[in-house]
């Protein structure tokens, strides 16, 4: 398995994996990913089996401490010098789940954020995934203000 950051050449595969992993109301569009890659392709962690993208984690950096819905929509809000690494998506195509790939990518994101001098990482998840992210050191801060996809989200924070 190869792990690397994203380039625009990865756009089609990234959008396809997202569409396979999230319901339409929650999934980012190809156009949104194009903007994300443009502004912060170095904050995508992609895992390939050969030429096939099987999993990825993405998110931008900001000084704002909480993840907001606006962040998903406005890639230009990325601040390379920001204090917090936000995680917008943790994706593994269904046929490759339960092998620890998402965990490997989360560990890459955590290590990169640590090396870059961030305060930590923030993500939101559904209730059923709180225990999963807690295994990596993320702490549940309760229900998020996010209404993305008309779902109840919980904010999780990993502090250095």
Secondary structure, DSSP 4 states (H G I P E B T S, - for coil): -EEE---GGGHHHHHHHHHHHS-TTTSPPHHHHHHHHHHHGGGEEEEEETTEEEEEEE--EES-SS--HHHHH-GGG--TT-SEEEE-EEEE-GGGTTSSHHHHHHHHHHHHHHHTT-SEEEEEE-GGGHHHHHTTT-EEEEE-S--GGG---EEEEEE-
